[in-house]
Amino acid sequence: MPKYSLSFTTGAALIHESVLVADLYVELRDWSDVRDRVLENNIFQTRTASTSKKLYSEVSKRLKLLSDEQLSLLSEGTEVQTKAMVWLAICRYYKFFYDFTIEVIIPQYETARFLLTYEDYNAFFNAKAEWHDNLDSASKQTKVKARQVFFKMIKECGLIDHSNELQPQKIDKKLIKVLQASSDELRLYPGIG
């Protein structure tokens, strides 16, 4: 069973940075050229080169799991489309997010239990920790930070509002077409699948 990675605590959803990287990829079509351009030109406007490298590493490993068509939509799409593509990339890279969405968010949405709580997260985390040693052995501080960042990310991607209420996703025809190749991934968007 693959481990659940908690490395998502690096920088939340990173929507703005994801758009910048997608823009460069659409232009250059080569990941090493994109990396060079990001770091040489301090595209993220960070204070240190090490921070730029860290952010680029996090963003690129997610975005490399999107198709060229999905990256183009991330680059050129509306705010809703952009958030949806970032969410897809996050769920593809982090099985923890994918499983939480399928096992907790969608069933709660379908039964009209719209408030997503820390207790929902903790119950999921603790159940998975029984099967994933790295979750079980994580420090209390790591667990608290992971939960905090998790909620921040799903909020930034528009799945919950400021009160942690689940939000139906407004997915347009163009977005559905780009997602059609992976129809089970439509389930990652409450109110759609």
C-alpha positions as semicolon CSV with decimal commas, in nm:
position;residue;x (nm);y (nm);z (nm)
1;M;0,000;0,000;0,000
2;P;0,155;0,334;-0,104
3;K;0,224;0,578;0,176
4;Y;0,018;0,887;0,225
5;S;0,256;1,179;0,185
6;L;0,214;1,479;0,413
7;S;0,453;1,695;0,210
8;F;0,157;1,910;0,099
9;T;0,234;2,128;0,402
10;T;0,498;2,302;0,187
11;G;0,271;2,578;0,065
12;A;-0,101;2,507;0,044
13;A;-0,280;2,500;-0,294
14;L;-0,031;2,736;-0,465
15;I;-0,288;2,840;-0,726
16;H;-0,106;3,155;-0,839
17;E;0,226;2,970;-0,866
18;S;0,056;2,685;-1,054
19;V;-0,082;2,928;-1,311
20;L;0,263;3,085;-1,358
21;V;0,422;2,744;-1,414
22;A;0,141;2,631;-1,646
23;D;0,182;2,953;-1,848
24;L;0,550;2,876;-1,895
25;Y;0,485;2,512;-1,979
26;V;0,229;2,610;-2,245
27;E;0,491;2,845;-2,393
28;L;0,801;2,622;-2,364
29;R;0,665;2,263;-2,361
30;D;0,972;2,141;-2,170
31;W;0,981;2,095;-1,794
32;S;1,354;2,158;-1,753
33;D;1,325;2,483;-1,951
34;V;1,031;2,582;-1,730
35;R;1,235;2,510;-1,417
36;D;1,529;2,714;-1,547
37;R;1,305;3,011;-1,633
38;V;1,127;3,001;-1,295
39;L;1,451;2,996;-1,100
40;E;1,656;3,233;-1,316
41;N;1,385;3,499;-1,325
42;N;1,251;3,448;-0,971
43;I;0,903;3,409;-1,118
44;F;0,751;3,348;-0,774
45;Q;0,912;3,667;-0,636
46;T;1,056;3,488;-0,333
47;R;1,329;3,627;-0,110
48;T;1,559;3,328;-0,149
49;A;1,654;3,087;-0,425
50;S;1,594;2,793;-0,192
51;T;1,232;2,899;-0,141
52;S;1,182;2,926;-0,518
53;K;1,328;2,577;-0,564
54;K;1,105;2,435;-0,293
55;L;0,790;2,595;-0,436
56;Y;0,878;2,494;-0,792
57;S;0,940;2,137;-0,681
58;E;0,599;2,119;-0,512
59;V;0,409;2,282;-0,800
60;S;0,583;2,092;-1,079
61;K;0,537;1,746;-0,928
62;R;0,163;1,813;-0,915
63;L;0,133;1,972;-1,260
64;K;0,334;1,701;-1,435
65;L;0,035;1,472;-1,367
66;L;-0,194;1,687;-1,585
67;S;-0,232;1,644;-1,961
68;D;-0,125;1,921;-2,200
69;E;-0,493;2,008;-2,251
70;Q;-0,546;2,033;-1,875
71;L;-0,235;2,249;-1,836
72;S;-0,362;2,479;-2,111
73;L;-0,694;2,516;-1,929
74;L;-0,508;2,587;-1,605
75;S;-0,308;2,855;-1,786
76;E;-0,586;3,018;-1,986
77;G;-0,906;2,927;-1,802
78;T;-1,145;3,110;-1,578
79;E;-1,092;3,123;-1,202
80;V;-1,327;2,826;-1,157
81;Q;-1,145;2,624;-1,424
82;T;-0,807;2,714;-1,275
83;K;-0,909;2,604;-0,926
84;A;-1,058;2,283;-1,065
85;M;-0,733;2,196;-1,246
86;V;-0,523;2,271;-0,936
87;W;-0,761;2,052;-0,733
88;L;-0,726;1,770;-0,987
89;A;-0,346;1,793;-0,974
90;I;-0,350;1,790;-0,593
91;C;-0,578;1,485;-0,582
92;R;-0,368;1,300;-0,840
93;Y;-0,046;1,366;-0,652
94;Y;-0,173;1,324;-0,298
95;K;-0,372;1,005;-0,253
96;F;-0,469;1,137;0,092
97;F;-0,671;1,418;-0,073
98;Y;-0,823;1,186;-0,332
99;D;-0,933;0,931;-0,073
100;F;-1,062;1,196;0,168
101;T;-1,272;1,347;-0,109
102;I;-1,417;1,013;-0,222
103;E;-1,466;0,871;0,128
104;V;-1,568;1,181;0,327
105;I;-1,652;1,491;0,122
106;I;-1,870;1,332;-0,146
107;P;-2,074;1,110;0,089
108;Q;-2,131;1,407;0,322
109;Y;-2,236;1,626;0,030
110;E;-2,472;1,359;-0,103
111;T;-2,640;1,324;0,238
112;A;-2,669;1,703;0,281
113;R;-2,419;1,714;0,569
114;F;-2,249;2,025;0,436
115;L;-2,038;2,126;0,736
116;L;-1,690;1,973;0,714
117;T;-1,535;1,956;1,060
118;Y;-1,199;1,884;1,217
119;E;-1,366;1,577;1,366
120;D;-1,439;1,448;1,013
121;Y;-1,075;1,499;0,924
122;N;-0,946;1,345;1,248
123;A;-1,167;1,036;1,208
124;F;-1,038;0,984;0,853
125;F;-0,677;1,048;0,952
126;N;-0,694;0,810;1,250
127;A;-0,860;0,535;1,046
128;K;-0,591;0,563;0,777
129;A;-0,313;0,576;1,039
130;E;-0,397;0,216;1,128
131;W;-0,279;0,115;0,780
132;H;-0,015;0,380;0,715
133;D;0,275;0,382;0,961
134;N;0,397;0,724;0,850
135;L;0,066;0,880;0,956
136;D;0,065;0,693;1,285
137;S;0,423;0,795;1,364
138;A;0,382;1,162;1,266
139;S;0,438;1,404;1,553
140;K;0,143;1,586;1,706
141;Q;0,277;1,911;1,558
142;T;0,295;1,756;1,209
143;K;-0,061;1,624;1,242
144;V;-0,192;1,965;1,348
145;K;-0,009;2,142;1,065
146;A;-0,126;1,885;0,809
147;R;-0,489;1,937;0,914
148;Q;-0,453;2,316;0,906
149;V;-0,297;2,313;0,559
150;F;-0,546;2,055;0,432
151;F;-0,839;2,279;0,523
152;K;-0,660;2,582;0,376
153;M;-0,605;2,398;0,047
154;I;-0,962;2,280;0,005
155;K;-1,081;2,630;0,090
156;E;-0,845;2,786;-0,167
157;C;-0,971;2,541;-0,430
158;G;-1,330;2,638;-0,351
159;L;-1,458;2,310;-0,208
160;I;-1,551;2,474;0,122
161;D;-1,629;2,832;0,217
162;H;-1,496;3,040;0,508
163;S;-1,734;2,854;0,745
164;N;-1,614;2,511;0,623
165;E;-1,945;2,448;0,443
166;L;-1,911;2,223;0,138
167;Q;-1,970;2,414;-0,186
168;P;-2,122;2,266;-0,501
169;Q;-1,876;2,299;-0,786
170;K;-1,974;2,499;-1,092
171;I;-1,816;2,292;-1,365
172;D;-1,877;2,416;-1,720
173;K;-1,887;2,212;-2,045
174;K;-1,526;2,290;-2,135
175;L;-1,404;2,168;-1,797
176;I;-1,617;1,854;-1,816
177;K;-1,473;1,785;-2,164
178;V;-1,117;1,816;-2,033
179;L;-1,202;1,586;-1,742
180;Q;-1,404;1,337;-1,952
181;A;-1,106;1,111;-2,015
182;S;-1,106;1,034;-1,645
183;S;-1,476;1,018;-1,564
184;D;-1,424;0,882;-1,211
185;E;-1,229;1,201;-1,140
186;L;-1,548;1,400;-1,194
187;R;-1,642;1,259;-0,853
188;L;-1,374;1,483;-0,700
189;Y;-1,609;1,778;-0,747
190;P;-1,907;1,788;-0,506
191;G;-2,238;1,819;-0,689
192;I;-2,101;1,696;-1,023
193;G;-2,011;1,325;-1,028
